[in-house]
Amino acid sequence: MSARILLVEDEPGLVMTLSDLLTGEGYEVESDGDGLSGLAKALHGGFDAILLDVMLPGKDGMEVCRELRRRKSGVAILMLTARTQLADRVGGLKLGADDYLTKPFEPPELLARIEALLRRVRRDGDAPGAHVRFGDVEVDFDAREARKGGQPVSLAGKEMDLLRYLVERRGQTVSRDDLLEGVWEYQPGVTSRTVDVHVAWLRQKLEENPQSPRYIHTVRGVGYRFSA
Ligand code: CA
């Protein structure tokens, strides 16, 4: 399975060079030249890693990084910085970036860093998102198929999205607000009650005993936590 990489960079020449380089290595690459829309893609695009420029229009790379970690995104982040000041590097790592690379850099250096990051992500999260197994439940998020005890289970679109969002943040408490934003993107008419109802449906379909869930836990007064 090829890894999906998001390149958030506003320098057209570099975007082209890096896209060619990464595609040539078999990665699936998407790019965005703006910090704000890059952040939205990063949150919802199911990427394994992000190459994130620091100086960006819309929202700078540091802010994008901070926001991704605040929303508990587990995506690997490699900051690309033209600056050489130690403060910026330390700042980026403090905000939750996994690594940084100072421009200009050599392609083999970049590829080596990306491979190292992806190895870490795979180890931590078993290639986040794509496929998960807990108890007798098996879910393929890419194919949007779920099975329980080998039998197909039909999950509605938002149930699948909600489950994926929780699974990708396994072990972490996710607030109803985060879910409203991350899964429903604040659609009108959607309230925290919607979140609760969808959780109940998921438990009904996937848990052995929905009244006493083993996987999708309620964190009283806050939200939900997936663990397996
Ligand atoms: Ca830039």
Residues whose N, C-alpha, C, O or C-beta is under 5 A from the ligand:
A	BS01	CA	D10 D53 M55 L56
